[in-house]
Amino acid sequence: MTHQLSENEISSAVKQISNDGWVIVEDAIEPELIDTIGKEIERLERELSIGQGDNLFEGTKTTRIYNLLVQGETFQQMPLHNNVLPIVEGVLGQGLLISSLSSIAIGADERAQPIHSDDQLIPIPKPHPPIICNTMWAITDFTEANGATRLIPGTHLNDHSPNPMQSYDSIAAEMKRGSVLFWVGSLWHGGGANITTQRRIGVALNYCAGYIRQQENQQLGIPLEMIAKFPRKLQELVGLGIYNGLLGHIDKKHPRDHLFGDGTQAGLIWDYAKVTPT
Ligand SMILES: O=C(O)CCC(=O)C(=O)O
């Protein structure tokens, strides 16, 4: 049964992510929401004629829909979910951003995705504090046979990233539909091979710290008139916020004030260090 996670449950999930690099929260999401997300993905794949990937990373029997935040309220509520966001905030701290939101439906006969880490392209020494925390929402059950995400526990503490051309021993993150897998961006992982006849459908909702670049350029990818109608927290999560009182201001204004003239105060660190000219 889905229930609102307690503070203890949230902090124990955060601790597990810090220790092992990942955690699964079972029954995290209401079954009705999972049903709606599943139906929406199938509708969008049909209506947008989304094809399968054509490379090792996206797969060749896997269908992905990117930039799901433009696809309506069902997807717009996901990043704010109260069994998800508090855990990710516990890992990345306040001021975090949505990095990307995409569906990943792994079809029959798909081979395993190369093992990689999601921070592999960011040129900073490892290990480092978490800068990325990703979530995979199980829209169908995830089983070893249908392509559940493969993980190599503890690798988030390694001083290097995996070689995507190499194979590694890994475990399958098996979980029931409605569960969410959380992992930190340094953890070595990859989508599994699907040897069944059914699709494994997941939604990858990825977050990053407020001081690094989002994978999907949401300020370009989401029409402003749509962002204007988002709840404030979601506006901040897509990039219309200010991190630590400085990063993201424009002409000393809050981005929301700059765009919509709504008077949101930027609250810049400079305001706390004012001096009277002499
Ligand atoms: O589909 C999955 O289980 C993982 C996908 C993934 O890690 C990726 O595409 O970067």
The ligand as a Gaussian input file, in Angstrom:
#p B3LYP/6-31G(d) Opt

LIG

0 1
 O       16.622000       1.853000     -18.434000
 C       17.318000       1.685000     -17.439000
 O       17.074000       0.838000     -16.598000
 C       18.541000       2.537000     -17.205000
 C       18.748000       3.556000     -18.280000
 C       19.983000       4.359000     -18.097000
 O       20.746000       4.192000     -17.181000
 C       20.301000       5.410000     -19.068000
 O       19.681000       5.473000     -20.129000
 O       21.245000       6.205000     -18.779000

